[in-house]
Amino acid sequence: MPVPYTAAHTPEQTMSFVKQDLFATGLDEGHLERLIGSLAAAPIDWGDLYLQKIEQESYALEEGIVKRAHYSVDQGAAVRVNQEERTGFAYSNELFFPALAQAMSAAVHIANGPAAKRILVPTMLPKVMRYGAQNPISGGTAADKVALLQWADTLARKMDARVVDVQCSISGRYEKVLIVGLDGQQVADCRPHRRLTVRVVMVDAQGRRESGSAGLGTRAGVTFSQEEVRATVERAIHEGSVNLEARPAPAGVFPVVLGAGMPGGLLHEAVGHGLEGDFNRKGSSVYSEKIGQRVASPLCTIVDDGTLNDRSGTLWVDDEGIPCQRNVLIEDGILKGYLQDRLNARLMNQQPTGNGRRENYASPPMPRMTNTFMLPGQHNLEEIIASVKDGIYAVNFSGGQVDITSGDFVFSTSEAYRIENGKITYPIKGATLIGNGPDTMNKVSMVGNDLALDYGIGVCCKNGQTVPVGVGQPSLLISSMTVGGTEHAK
């Protein structure tokens, strides 16, 4: 009989619950043993099986009506083998033993080479699972979710008469994962995630049209409350209102104050990606071979933490079965370590850090961030703003990118303000922040005591794979930074 699965769950309960689903097509323990036996007999350093079932849905409302609704179930399995620097990878979207045996043969053949140099990493799994049977897709009917979106639309229009259109969506995703390693260890995990986004279009009395966006994402619970929806709508309207009043951004070199929370996306791009193990093993990162060296201001301590409760980037184990953990990357400005998966850790004579992540079973794992943020300092935001005579206050970003090799980055702001004589004076639009990761981190001259994390909607794309991540930081002052705008500084 099926084993009941409750909110109070252990790894053993989760294993039984996950296997009930993944073994429904006829797979069994004997098949897993035969597949792992084939791996063990091959001349490889490491290998694993990754079985996954993904259930997801989404609803999108625009112009007062639901224009898109989606539901899907996907399942499959992958075989990954490593031999020295080579990787063999094959997958199947069928959970049948013959398909997996064929994938196993293909993966082992690709990585076939000299005798194995196996370094097995002992892992101690936490005794309590992080997530359980809190499937967001089962949290209410389709009608309930559509009604919530319609309520958000009505609420936004009531909050501000300048709102002429509302675009909002709600989505849920629930994964069941089973990882079986070459060492025979089996790890099962359940991974919920839900997301709400709201975008408003606003027009003022003069006919100026602007938009504002906000979102909320979490791995906790199964439904969004009206309070959560209300707060998200308020943030979207606030951003739209600011943009309606914004003046053209100046261009030049300015002191820049970054707000708490979402501006941590700059750390993600300008620092975090450069600290991923694959780039450093290949020597292609600006941070390569700099462990123990100063790479940032002594005020900067940056961590990647995959254990924070309910955050979008948080997991119980990574996609290689390694428990997620808190990794100090930069401490008081000194580089302490890199983010590692099994392959790059082994080749660099280091330990995996619980950062081997993949988008789904059809994608190989690689070093990725989880929740990356800077620890707080001693100053309050008012002190930081008051110290700036002529500068920019960036509260939110709309996107950014980085060149890993050089460390050069560019970010576009979605909410920013002018600072004049130690005071915030007016909002600006079109400001772009341009800089270099290590150079910018060395120019951090004040760090706030107001650490905040993002609202859980962050995603990261690397080598075509997208995964949810978290970012955060306290307010901080960068003493000088190039700002691209539409007006030249006087």
C-alpha positions as CSV (number, residue, x, y, z in Angstrom):
1,M,0.0,0.0,0.0
2,P,1.2,3.6,-0.6
3,V,2.9,5.2,2.4
4,P,1.1,8.2,3.7
5,Y,3.2,11.4,3.3
6,T,2.7,14.1,5.8
7,A,4.2,17.5,6.5
8,A,6.3,15.9,9.2
9,H,8.6,13.9,7.0
10,T,11.9,12.1,7.1
11,P,14.3,11.2,4.3
12,E,12.9,7.7,4.5
13,Q,9.3,8.8,4.0
14,T,10.3,11.0,1.1
15,M,12.2,8.2,-0.5
16,S,9.1,6.0,-0.4
17,F,6.8,8.8,-1.6
18,V,9.1,9.7,-4.6
19,K,9.6,6.1,-5.7
20,Q,5.9,5.4,-5.7
21,D,5.7,7.9,-8.6
22,L,9.0,7.3,-10.4
23,F,8.6,3.5,-10.2
24,A,5.0,3.6,-11.6
25,T,6.2,2.7,-15.1
26,G,7.8,-0.5,-14.0
27,L,11.2,0.5,-12.7
28,D,12.3,-1.2,-9.4
29,E,15.2,-1.6,-7.1
30,G,16.7,-4.4,-9.1
31,H,16.9,-2.2,-12.2
32,L,18.7,0.5,-10.2
33,E,21.2,-2.0,-8.9
34,R,21.9,-3.3,-12.4
35,L,22.4,0.2,-13.8
36,I,24.7,1.2,-11.0
37,G,26.5,-2.1,-11.4
38,S,27.2,-1.2,-15.0
39,L,28.6,2.1,-13.9
40,A,30.8,0.5,-11.3
41,A,32.3,-1.8,-13.9
42,A,33.2,1.0,-16.3
43,P,36.5,2.9,-16.2
44,I,35.0,6.1,-14.9
45,D,35.8,8.4,-12.0
46,W,32.2,9.2,-11.1
47,G,28.7,8.4,-12.4
48,D,25.1,8.8,-11.3
49,L,21.5,8.4,-12.3
50,Y,19.1,11.3,-12.0
51,L,15.3,10.5,-12.2
52,Q,12.8,13.3,-12.1
53,K,9.1,14.0,-12.5
54,I,8.0,17.7,-13.0
55,E,4.4,18.9,-12.7
56,Q,3.8,22.6,-13.5
57,E,1.0,25.0,-14.3
58,S,0.5,28.7,-14.9
59,Y,-2.3,31.2,-15.5
60,A,-1.9,34.6,-17.0
61,L,-4.4,37.5,-17.0
62,E,-4.3,40.5,-19.2
63,E,-6.9,43.2,-20.1
64,G,-9.2,41.6,-17.5
65,I,-9.3,38.2,-19.0
66,V,-7.3,35.0,-18.7
67,K,-5.3,34.8,-21.9
68,R,-3.1,31.8,-21.1
69,A,-3.4,28.7,-19.1
70,H,-0.9,25.9,-19.1
71,Y,-0.5,22.5,-17.3
72,S,2.1,19.9,-18.0
73,V,3.8,16.8,-16.6
74,D,7.2,15.8,-17.7
75,Q,9.4,12.9,-16.5
76,G,12.6,11.2,-17.4
77,A,16.0,10.2,-16.3
78,A,19.7,11.0,-17.1
79,V,23.0,9.1,-16.8
80,R,26.1,11.2,-16.2
81,V,29.6,9.8,-16.1
82,N,32.9,11.6,-15.5
83,Q,36.3,10.3,-16.6
84,E,39.1,12.8,-15.9
85,E,37.8,16.0,-17.7
86,R,35.5,14.2,-20.0
87,T,31.8,13.9,-19.4
88,G,29.4,11.4,-20.9
89,F,25.7,12.4,-20.6
90,A,22.6,10.8,-22.0
91,Y,18.9,11.0,-21.0
92,S,15.6,9.6,-21.8
93,N,12.1,11.0,-21.3
94,E,10.9,7.4,-20.6
95,L,11.3,5.8,-17.2
96,F,11.7,2.3,-18.5
97,F,14.6,0.1,-17.8
98,P,15.5,-0.6,-21.5
99,A,15.6,3.2,-22.2
100,L,17.8,3.8,-19.2
101,A,20.1,0.9,-20.0
102,Q,20.6,2.4,-23.5
103,A,21.3,5.8,-22.1
104,M,23.8,4.2,-19.7
105,S,25.6,2.5,-22.5
106,A,25.8,5.8,-24.5
107,A,27.1,7.8,-21.6
108,V,29.8,5.3,-20.6
109,H,30.9,5.0,-24.2
110,I,31.4,8.8,-24.5
111,A,33.5,9.0,-21.4
112,N,35.5,5.8,-22.0
113,G,39.2,6.2,-21.2
114,P,42.0,5.2,-18.9
115,A,41.5,3.4,-15.6
116,A,39.4,5.2,-13.0
117,K,40.8,7.5,-10.3
118,R,37.7,7.4,-8.1
119,I,37.4,9.8,-5.2
120,L,34.2,9.1,-3.5
121,V,32.8,12.0,-1.4
122,P,31.1,10.8,1.9
123,T,27.9,12.8,2.5
124,M,26.0,13.1,5.7
125,L,22.4,13.9,4.8
126,P,20.3,16.1,7.2
127,K,17.8,14.0,9.1
128,V,14.9,16.3,8.4
129,M,13.8,17.2,4.8
130,R,13.5,20.8,3.8
131,Y,10.3,20.5,1.8
132,G,7.5,18.0,1.6
133,A,4.1,17.3,0.2
134,Q,3.2,21.0,-0.1
135,N,2.4,20.8,-3.8
136,P,1.5,24.3,-5.0
137,I,-0.4,22.9,-7.9
138,S,-2.8,21.2,-5.5
139,G,-3.3,24.4,-3.6
140,G,-6.8,25.3,-4.8
141,T,-8.7,24.8,-8.0
142,A,-8.1,26.5,-11.3
143,A,-11.1,28.7,-10.6
144,D,-9.5,29.7,-7.3
145,K,-6.3,30.8,-9.0
146,V,-8.1,32.7,-11.8
147,A,-10.2,34.4,-9.2
148,L,-7.0,35.5,-7.3
149,L,-5.7,37.1,-10.5
150,Q,-9.0,38.8,-11.2
151,W,-8.9,40.2,-7.7
152,A,-5.4,41.5,-8.3
153,D,-6.5,43.3,-11.5
154,T,-9.5,44.9,-9.7
155,L,-7.4,45.9,-6.7
156,A,-4.7,47.6,-8.8
157,R,-7.3,49.7,-10.7
158,K,-8.9,50.7,-7.4
159,M,-5.5,51.6,-5.8
160,D,-4.6,54.1,-8.5
161,A,-6.8,55.6,-11.2
162,R,-3.8,56.0,-13.5
163,V,-3.7,52.2,-14.0
164,V,-5.0,51.4,-17.4
165,D,-3.9,47.8,-17.7
166,V,-2.8,45.0,-15.4
167,Q,-0.9,41.9,-16.5
168,C,-0.5,39.3,-13.8
169,S,0.3,35.6,-13.6
170,I,0.6,32.8,-11.1
171,S,2.6,29.6,-11.6
172,G,3.4,26.5,-9.6
173,R,6.0,23.8,-10.0
174,Y,6.5,20.6,-8.1
175,E,9.5,18.2,-8.7
176,K,10.2,14.8,-7.4
177,V,13.8,13.8,-7.7
178,L,15.8,10.6,-7.1
179,I,19.6,10.6,-7.4
180,V,21.6,7.4,-7.3
181,G,25.3,7.7,-7.2
182,L,28.2,5.4,-8.2
183,D,28.7,4.8,-4.5
184,G,25.2,3.3,-4.2
185,Q,23.8,6.2,-2.1
186,Q,20.2,7.1,-3.0
187,V,18.8,10.5,-2.3
188,A,15.2,11.5,-2.9
189,D,13.9,15.1,-2.7
190,C,10.6,17.0,-3.2
191,R,10.9,20.6,-4.5
192,P,7.9,22.9,-4.6
193,H,8.0,26.4,-6.0
194,R,5.4,29.0,-6.7
195,R,5.6,32.4,-8.3
196,L,3.4,35.5,-8.7
197,T,4.1,38.4,-11.0
198,V,2.3,41.7,-11.5
199,R,2.9,44.4,-14.1
200,V,0.8,47.6,-14.3
201,V,0.7,50.1,-17.1
202,M,0.0,53.7,-15.9
203,V,-0.9,56.9,-17.8
204,D,-0.8,60.3,-16.1
205,A,-3.0,63.4,-17.0
206,Q,-0.5,64.5,-19.6
207,G,-0.6,61.2,-21.4
208,R,2.8,59.9,-20.3
209,R,2.7,56.1,-20.2
210,E,5.0,54.1,-17.9
211,S,5.0,50.6,-16.3
212,G,5.9,49.0,-13.0
213,S,6.5,45.4,-12.1
214,A,6.8,43.3,-9.0
215,G,6.8,39.7,-8.1
216,L,7.0,37.1,-5.3
217,G,8.4,33.6,-5.3
218,T,8.8,31.0,-2.6
219,R,9.1,27.3,-1.9
220,A,6.8,27.6,1.1
221,G,3.1,26.9,1.3
222,V,0.7,26.1,-1.6
223,T,-1.3,29.3,-2.2
224,F,-0.7,33.1,-2.2
225,S,-2.7,35.0,0.3
226,Q,-4.6,38.2,-0.4
227,E,-2.1,40.0,1.8
228,E,0.8,38.7,-0.4
229,V,-1.0,39.7,-3.6
230,R,-1.9,43.1,-2.2
231,A,1.7,43.8,-1.2
232,T,2.9,42.8,-4.7
233,V,0.4,45.0,-6.4
234,E,1.4,47.9,-4.2
235,R,5.1,47.5,-5.2
236,A,4.2,47.4,-8.9
237,I,2.2,50.6,-8.6
238,H,4.9,52.2,-6.6
239,E,7.5,51.5,-9.4
240,G,5.1,52.7,-12.1
241,S,4.4,55.9,-10.1
242,V,8.1,56.6,-9.7
243,N,8.7,56.1,-13.4
244,L,5.9,58.6,-14.3
245,E,7.7,61.2,-12.3
246,A,11.3,60.3,-13.4
247,R,13.6,62.6,-15.2
248,P,16.3,61.6,-17.7
249,A,19.3,60.0,-15.9
250,P,22.6,61.9,-16.0
251,A,25.7,60.3,-17.6
252,G,29.1,60.4,-16.0
253,V,31.1,59.1,-13.0
254,F,29.2,59.3,-9.7
255,P,29.2,57.8,-6.2
256,V,26.4,55.2,-6.3
257,V,24.3,54.0,-3.4
258,L,22.8,50.6,-4.0
259,G,19.6,49.8,-2.1
260,A,19.1,46.8,0.1
261,G,17.7,43.6,-1.4
262,M,17.3,43.2,-5.1
263,P,20.4,45.2,-6.1
264,G,22.3,42.1,-4.8
265,G,21.8,41.0,-8.4
266,L,25.0,43.0,-9.0
267,L,26.8,40.7,-6.7
268,H,25.3,37.7,-8.4
269,E,26.5,38.8,-11.8
270,A,29.7,40.7,-11.0
271,V,31.0,38.4,-8.3
272,G,29.1,35.1,-8.0
273,H,29.4,33.9,-11.6
274,G,33.2,34.6,-11.5
275,L,33.5,32.3,-8.4
276,E,31.9,29.2,-10.0
277,G,34.3,26.3,-10.1
278,D,34.2,25.5,-13.8
279,F,35.4,29.0,-14.8
280,N,38.2,29.0,-12.2
281,R,39.4,25.5,-13.1
282,K,39.8,26.6,-16.7
283,G,41.4,29.8,-15.7
284,S,38.8,31.9,-17.5
285,S,37.6,33.9,-14.5
286,V,38.9,37.2,-13.3
287,Y,39.1,35.4,-9.9
288,S,41.1,32.4,-11.0
289,E,44.0,31.4,-8.7
290,K,43.3,34.3,-6.2
291,I,42.2,32.3,-3.2
292,G,43.7,34.1,-0.1
293,Q,44.1,37.4,-2.0
294,R,42.2,40.6,-1.5
295,V,39.5,41.0,-4.2
296,A,37.1,43.4,-2.5
297,S,36.9,46.1,0.2
298,P,37.6,44.9,3.7
299,L,33.9,45.8,4.4
300,C,32.7,43.1,2.1
301,T,31.8,39.5,3.2
302,I,29.8,37.6,0.6
303,V,28.2,34.2,1.1
304,D,26.2,31.7,-0.9
305,D,23.7,29.9,1.3
306,G,21.5,27.1,0.0
307,T,20.0,26.5,3.5
308,L,17.8,29.6,4.0
309,N,14.2,28.7,4.8
310,D,11.8,28.7,1.9
311,R,14.0,30.9,-0.4
312,S,13.7,30.2,-4.2
313,G,17.4,29.3,-4.4
314,T,17.2,26.9,-1.4
315,L,17.4,23.1,-1.7
316,W,17.8,20.2,0.7
317,V,20.4,18.7,-1.6
318,D,21.9,19.8,-4.9
319,D,21.3,17.9,-8.1
320,E,24.2,15.6,-7.3
321,G,22.9,14.6,-3.9
322,I,25.3,16.8,-2.0
323,P,23.6,18.6,1.0
324,C,23.4,22.4,0.3
325,Q,25.3,24.5,2.8
326,R,26.5,28.0,3.7
327,N,29.7,28.8,1.7
328,V,31.7,31.9,2.6
329,L,33.1,33.1,-0.7
330,I,34.7,36.4,0.3
331,E,35.5,37.3,3.9
332,D,36.5,40.8,4.9
333,G,37.5,41.3,1.2
334,I,39.7,38.1,1.0
335,L,38.7,35.4,-1.5
336,K,38.0,32.2,0.5
337,G,36.8,29.7,-2.0
338,Y,34.8,28.8,-5.1
339,L,31.4,27.2,-5.7
340,Q,31.9,23.6,-6.7
341,D,30.1,20.6,-8.2
342,R,31.6,17.1,-8.0
343,L,33.5,17.2,-11.3
344,N,35.3,20.6,-10.8
345,A,35.9,19.9,-7.1
346,R,37.7,16.6,-7.9
347,L,39.8,18.2,-10.7
348,M,40.8,21.1,-8.4
349,N,41.5,18.9,-5.4
350,Q,38.7,20.5,-3.4
351,Q,35.4,19.4,-1.9
352,P,31.9,19.8,-3.5
353,T,30.0,22.7,-1.9
354,G,26.5,21.6,-2.7
355,N,26.3,23.8,-5.8
356,G,25.9,21.2,-8.5
357,R,22.7,22.3,-10.2
358,R,20.7,21.4,-13.4
359,E,17.6,22.8,-15.0
360,N,16.1,19.3,-15.4
361,Y,16.9,15.7,-16.2
362,A,17.8,16.6,-19.8
363,S,20.6,18.9,-18.6
364,P,24.0,18.0,-17.1
365,P,24.9,19.5,-13.7
366,M,27.3,22.4,-13.3
367,P,28.4,24.8,-10.5
368,R,25.6,27.3,-9.9
369,M,24.7,29.8,-7.2
370,T,21.8,29.3,-4.7
371,N,21.2,32.4,-2.5
372,T,24.1,34.9,-2.8
373,F,24.3,38.0,-0.7
374,M,26.6,40.3,1.3
375,L,26.5,40.5,5.1
376,P,25.5,43.7,6.8
377,G,27.8,46.5,8.0
378,Q,27.5,49.3,10.6
379,H,25.9,52.2,8.9
380,N,22.2,53.1,8.4
381,L,20.9,54.2,5.0
382,E,20.4,57.8,6.1
383,E,24.1,58.1,7.0
384,I,25.1,56.6,3.6
385,I,22.8,58.9,1.6
386,A,24.0,62.0,3.7
387,S,27.6,61.2,2.8
388,V,27.0,61.7,-0.9
389,K,27.1,65.2,-2.3
390,D,26.3,64.4,-5.9
391,G,25.3,60.8,-6.9
392,I,22.8,58.1,-7.7
393,Y,20.6,55.9,-5.5
394,A,19.7,52.6,-7.3
395,V,16.9,50.8,-5.6
396,N,16.0,48.1,-8.2
397,F,17.4,46.6,-11.4
398,S,15.7,45.3,-14.5
399,G,18.6,43.2,-15.7
400,G,22.3,42.8,-16.1
401,Q,25.1,40.8,-17.5
402,V,28.8,40.1,-17.0
403,D,31.9,39.1,-18.9
404,I,33.4,36.3,-16.7
405,T,36.9,36.7,-18.1
406,S,37.3,40.4,-17.6
407,G,34.8,40.9,-14.8
408,D,33.1,43.8,-16.8
409,F,29.4,44.2,-16.2
410,V,26.4,46.4,-17.1
411,F,23.2,46.8,-15.2
412,S,20.0,48.6,-16.1
413,T,18.0,50.2,-13.2
414,S,14.2,50.1,-13.0
415,E,14.0,52.4,-10.0
416,A,16.7,55.0,-9.2
417,Y,17.0,58.5,-7.8
418,R,19.3,61.5,-7.9
419,I,21.2,62.4,-4.7
420,E,22.1,66.0,-4.2
421,N,23.8,67.5,-1.2
422,G,23.1,64.4,0.9
423,K,19.4,64.2,0.1
424,I,17.3,62.1,-2.4
425,T,15.8,64.7,-4.7
426,Y,14.0,63.2,-7.7
427,P,13.6,59.9,-9.5
428,I,15.6,59.2,-12.7
429,K,14.9,56.9,-15.7
430,G,17.3,55.2,-18.0
431,A,20.3,54.9,-15.7
432,T,22.8,52.1,-16.5
433,L,25.5,51.1,-14.2
434,I,28.8,50.1,-15.8
435,G,31.8,48.7,-14.1
436,N,34.2,45.8,-13.3
437,G,33.5,43.3,-10.6
438,P,36.8,43.4,-8.5
439,D,37.3,47.1,-9.1
440,T,33.7,47.9,-8.0
441,M,33.9,45.7,-4.9
442,N,37.2,47.4,-3.9
443,K,35.3,50.8,-4.1
444,V,32.7,49.8,-1.5
445,S,33.3,52.5,1.2
446,M,30.2,52.1,3.4
447,V,27.9,49.1,4.1
448,G,24.5,49.4,5.7
449,N,23.0,47.5,8.6
450,D,19.8,46.8,6.6
451,L,20.4,43.4,4.9
452,A,17.5,42.3,2.9
453,L,16.9,39.5,0.4
454,D,15.0,39.7,-2.9
455,Y,11.3,38.8,-3.3
456,G,12.1,35.3,-4.7
457,I,11.6,35.9,-8.4
458,G,15.2,35.7,-9.5
459,V,16.4,33.2,-12.1
460,C,19.8,32.6,-13.4
461,C,20.7,31.5,-16.9
462,K,24.0,29.7,-17.6
463,N,24.9,27.7,-20.7
464,G,21.3,27.7,-21.6
465,Q,20.0,26.3,-18.3
466,T,17.7,28.4,-16.1
467,V,17.3,27.8,-12.4
468,P,15.7,29.8,-9.5
469,V,18.2,31.7,-7.4
470,G,18.2,34.3,-4.6
471,V,20.1,37.5,-4.1
472,G,20.4,40.1,-1.4
473,Q,22.6,42.7,0.2
474,P,22.4,45.7,2.7
475,S,22.5,49.2,1.3
476,L,26.1,50.1,0.3
477,L,28.1,53.0,-1.2
478,I,30.4,52.5,-4.1
479,S,32.7,55.6,-4.1
480,S,32.7,56.0,-7.9
481,M,31.0,54.2,-10.8
482,T,30.3,54.9,-14.5
483,V,26.6,55.8,-15.1
484,G,25.2,55.7,-18.5
485,G,22.2,58.0,-19.0
486,T,20.5,60.3,-21.4
487,E,21.9,63.6,-20.0
488,H,25.5,64.5,-19.5
489,A,26.6,65.4,-16.1
490,K,27.3,69.1,-15.6
